[in-house]
Amino acid sequence: MATKKDDIAKLSFEDALGELESIVRDLESGSRKLDEAIDAYERGAALKKHCEAALLKAQTRIDKISLAPDGTPQTEPVNIE
C-alpha cells in the first residue's frame, strides 16, 4: 500500500477500488495495531472519496440512446437516481 495521499489522484478507479477493498479486508481481520488501523482507515476514506468522484465523472459521460419520433437516433443524459 502506498503511503502518500497525493498518489491517490493518480490511481485508476479500478486500482483505487482494489486497494480500498484490500484495506477493508485487512481492517475487518483486526490484525493491525491501533495506529496502523487508523492510518489505513484514513487512506481508505481518501480512496472512497476518489472512487466516488470517478463514478460521478463517469455518470456525467453516460448518454441514453433512443429513437426520435422520426426514427433517427438521439442521445439524452441518463438520470441514474
N, C-alpha and C positions, 0 to 999 in steps of 0.2 A: 504494500500500500504506500502511495506517495505521501510525503509529509507536508507539502506546501499547498495552501488553499488556492493559490494563483494557478496551479496546474489544472484545476478542475475545469476552468473555462476552455481548456484545450482538448478536453475529453469529448469523444463522440457520445451520443446518447446511450448507445449500447455498452460502451466501456464504463460510463458512469453508473448505469443501472447495474451492471455486473459487479462493480466494486461495492455499490450500495447493498446489493443482496448478500455479498460476502460479509460485509460489516454486520448486517442484521443477524446472519447465522452465527457469527462469532460472538456477538453480544448475547444472543439467546443461549449460547452454551455456557456462559458465565465463567469462562476461562481466563478472562483478563483481570488485572489488578484495577482498582478503582480509577486511578489517574489515567491509565491506558483506555479504560472503558469510556471515560468522559471525553478523551481526545477522539476516540473512534466515533462516539455519538455526535460530536461537533462536526466531524468530517462527513458523517452520514447525513446530517442536516443540510450541509452545503451541497452535497451530491443530490439530495432530494430536490433542493431548490433549482439546481442546474437542470435536472431531468424535467421538472415541471415547466421551466422556461422553454426547453427544447420541444416539449409536447405542444405548448401553446403556439410556438412559432410554426410547427408543422400543421397544426389545426388551421391556422390562418391561410395556409397554402392550399388547402383541400377545396376543390370545387365540385359541386354536384353537376353531373352532365345529364341533361334531359332534352327532350324534343319540344321545339316550339310548335304552336298550332299549325304552322305551315310545313312542319316536318324537318326543319333544319335543326341541327344540334345547337344547344346553348348551354352555357355554364352559369351557375349561381353559387354563392358561398353556402357552405353547409352549416346548419345550426346544430351543433352536437351538444345539446343540453338536456 
